[in-house]
Amino acid sequence: MAKRIFTVSEAPDLDISPHLLRSGRFAVPTSGVRIDDADPSLIDHCRAIARVVHPNAVFARTTALRLLGVDLPWQLADDQAIHVVTPRRGERAQRHAITAHFCGQKQLDVVDRFGLRITSAPQTWLQVAHGLDRDSLVGLGDAMTRRKGPATTVPALGHLMRETFKMRGLALCREAVDLVRPGTDSPMETRLRLIIVDAGLPEPAVNVPARDAAGQFLALPDLSYPELKIAIEYDGDHHRTDAETWRRDVERRQRLEDAGWLIITATADDVIRHPARLIARIRAALRNR
């Protein structure tokens, strides 16, 4: 039988007996609805819940982040709850396995994905802000405006922020939005950039192509000072453990060095444990150039 999503009241019409309904064959995302799959995806889980909540209900917070394909900050990564928000208190979903929220705004900014109503990336950014610090909120904004497959834009974040009133974390959003940069590739690149800025050094460019004297493309450094030919690269463990990535890194850095670029490589230790050591290296490079 093909996978189906149905309410308990529809089971008799589908020739599903009460005994079969209680079997382990069907997932129970919340009371009154079943999925014909013992291990459903998040999308099917939400599709089932959408059958039994108020039509104005919208999937929000960490649920929205996952549905939108946005990397979660570490503070939110363990939150597996299904979050649903409604614009009016009387519409809140009072059901098992659903975390219900009320939003006093006249209108939520909503998008449609997979046939589901989901808070938009800017709306979600605002909603989770009160549980994050500045760096994590900037990192989430960067994740939403990634170089590949961005979920929104920096102007869109700023626009909705300015249109929003009386929301917890709004003051932090006003500080963070000016530090969000589009076109990043990883959370650690964001942390690296913020460490540099907080140290009082000039802000490096994000993923700006490095070119030779003839204008030919050389590489796409994570961070750089193009006018000084300084590239700052963050190397995660996969750069070391994946042979193809390692060979590609070596070839790219050789091209940069042959064109007169200075390369500063940062690791997780540099970013997390010894940022002062990293800043000293960058400061010396800036001074020497």
Secondary structure as UniProt FT lines:
FT   STRAND          5..7
FT   HELIX           8..10
FT   HELIX           12..14
FT   HELIX           18..21
FT   TURN            24..25
FT   STRAND          27..30
FT   TURN            31..32
FT   STRAND          33..35
FT   HELIX           42..50
FT   TURN            51..52
FT   TURN            55..56
FT   STRAND          58..59
FT   HELIX           61..68
FT   HELIX           74..76
FT   TURN            77..78
FT   STRAND          83..86
FT   HELIX           89..91
FT   TURN            96..97
FT   STRAND          99..102
FT   STRAND          110..113
FT   TURN            114..115
FT   STRAND          116..119
FT   HELIX           121..128
FT   HELIX           129..131
FT   HELIX           134..144
FT   HELIX           154..162
FT   TURN            168..169
FT   HELIX           170..177
FT   TURN            178..179
FT   HELIX           187..198
FT   TURN            199..200
FT   STRAND          205..206
FT   STRAND          210..211
FT   TURN            213..214
FT   STRAND          217..219
FT   STRAND          223..225
FT   HELIX           226..228
FT   STRAND          230..234
FT   HELIX           237..241
FT   HELIX           243..258
FT   TURN            259..260
FT   STRAND          262..266
FT   HELIX           269..273
FT   HELIX           275..288
//
